[in-house]
Amino acid sequence: MSGIFMMAAFAPFNLWLLAWLAPTGFIWAIYKTPSKKMAGIAGFLYGMAFWTTSVGWVKNVVFEYGNLPETVSFMLMLLLCLF
């Protein structure tokens, strides 16, 4: 949820206060994890939630202007988020 709240801090929603509040949920989740591996997974999920909701426009650009199928453009967007 923190990653999605962080995305809402930027355009088109412009809820700028969430940019300060969203990381607190992420930091709390890392603080409560029992191991470093779980903290890494929490960080990965936070980043994926933020990036997949923030760069959704990439899928549309690749689909419309790149003339690729929509499934391929979605896979490319996920690959970008994993990078």
N, C-alpha and C positions, 0 to 999 in steps of 0.2 A: 504494500500500500504506500509506503514511503516514496518509492520510485514514481508511482503515478501522481502522488501529491506534488512531487518535485517538478514533474512535467507541467502541472497546472500553474506553476509560477511563471511560466514563459508564455509567449504569444500562442494562440489567440486569447487565452484565458486571463493572463496578466494578473494573477493572484500573487503578487510579489511577496507577501508575508509568508506564503508557504515555502519559499526558498530558504527561510530561516527555520521554519518549524519541521519540514519534512525530514531532514537528516537526524532529528532527535529520535524518531522511531527506529531508524536504521542503527544509530549508535546504541540505543537500548537493546535491540535485537543482538548486536554483537556482544554487548556486555553480558547478556544472559546465556550465551551459548557456552556449552561445557568444553568445547575443544576449538583449536585453531582451524581445523578442517570445516567444522560447522560455521565458523565465522567467515571463512572464505566462501562457502556456499551462500551464506546470507548476503555477502557483498556482491557475488555474481548475480543473484536474483534481484537485488536492488538495482544494479546497473542494467540488467536486461529489461526490467519493468520500465525504467526511465527511458532507455534508448528506443525500445520498440514502440512506445507511445509517442516519443518525440520525433522520430524520423519516419513516420508512416507515410509522409509525402514522397519518400524515395520510391516506394512501391508504385505509386501513381505515375511518377515521372518515367520510370523504366517501362511501365505498361503502355502509357500513351505515346511517348516519344521514342522509346527504344523498340517498339513493335514486338515485344516479347509476350508470351502468355502470362496471364495473371499469376498463376502458380509459380512460375519461374521468377517473376519480379518479387513475389513475396519471399521466396527462398533467398534471393539476393539481398533483400532487406535484412533478413535474419542473419545472413552471413556478415553483413556490415555491422550489425549489433554485436556479434560475437567477436569481431575484430577489436 
